[in-house]
Amino acid sequence: MTLLDLANPTKFLSLTARVLPWLAGATAILLLIGLYQSAMAPDDYQQGATVKIMFIHVPNAWLMFVWGVMSLSALGTLVWRHPLADVAAKAAAPIGAAFTFLALVTGSLWGRPMWGTYWEWDARLTSVLILFLMYLGLIALWRAVDDPSRAARAAAILTLVGAINLPIIKFSVDWWNTLHQPASVMRMGGPSLDKAFLIPLLVMAVGFSLLFVTLHLAAMRNEILRRRVRALQMMQASQQAA
Amino acid sequence: MTALAALIRRDIQIALRVGGGALIGVLFFLTVTVLMPFAIGPDLALLTRLGPAILWLGALLASLLTLDRLFTADHDDGSLDLIVMGRTPLELACAAKALAHWLAAGLPLVIATPVLGLLLNLDAAATAAVALTLLVGTPALTFTGMIGAALAVTLHRGGLLLAVLVLPLSIPVLIFGVAASQAAISGPLSFGTPFSILCALSLVSFVIGPFAAAASLRHGLD
């Protein structure tokens, strides 16, 4: 089974139909374990119970790699004209936007008790907000055109330009932030995280990644079926017209 | 080379003649700057402090407003198809078109800056700093904006979609443009650091912009 075999949508559908239930089950089990462990984790000596927002917030923020998945799909669309690449890119965009939105919302809810405000023009929050805006722009581009293959090529170019620009934007926002407010915001250091927090966090991160894979495959199936329905409708319409 | 020079000359001529609309950007820039005191209040000290930011935002919006014209007119009369099929590499042709667009629509914004600086009570040094940063920064706005313009023209959607796609990409230019102007006026940072990063951003956009725009034209037009 190579990538080329998967290019056949029918093979892809039958393969994913077999894999998806297992993936969904594994995701549910991991998330349940992760949630249980998070609930059982001790309170932080400084942050109290609010530290548990971290177990939801960090895995969501982790899933910013969805833009990387979309960039690979964009290369697939432009370079190899892989038939499933634009389906993958289209299905990933709303999921990535949703995870980014959740990262923003949980970050904001965490910020309220910690910093005393829902929104802080902190470098990380600001760059995630810009990432969210770019996701929305990309979705708007997908929705602006009715011909899927034309929209796919346009979206692929925008995705790649975004992939080049996102590090530049991240760097600029960091720079802007240090210029305007000297580090006033408390941050948890990664490596100094205690084991009691680290293990549930890792379980949740793996669970969320699996959740993304499951949702992505399901969305790709839907998109393929939606295109088939569209093709059938077009055929029917042209038969009626003839 | 002559083909590119001819393309640049033609684009500038079209932009400056009746119906070209390049100078509408300057008028828009002026109007936005005049609107600001109505929103903020006629406090000259405050306007001086916000001046560079106001001028940069105005220039950003004005250059966004004229971007729509970069490919649309050529697409409507069919000359864009000729450019795509022509023997000149499409990347170079895109770069030439963007250069012509900047000369006709971006450079006037820089030239208008000293006059608008007077309205915002900026002194000579501050105005010079803002004009210099705009001179270096507006090409980056044009060349990154060209990607959005090319996408919009291939999709037959201009206007709002273009703005939504282009504005997030112009955030770094805005950050470093305003930072360099502020550094020249009040410090504490040295002017050189943000200014050289701004130059770097422009140079990067010269590379990415034409290639991405040419790719989207080649894939999108049919």
Interface residues (C-beta under 8 A of the other chain):
Chain A: L78 I130 L133 M134 L136 G137 A140 L141 A144 V145 R150 A151 R153 A154 I157 L158 L160 V161 G162 I164 N165 I168 I169 F171 S172 V173 W175 W176 L179
Chain B: I147 L151 T154 L155 R157 L161 V164 L165 P168 L169 I171 P172 I175 F176 A179 L189 I197 L201 V204 I208 A212 A215 S216 H219 G220
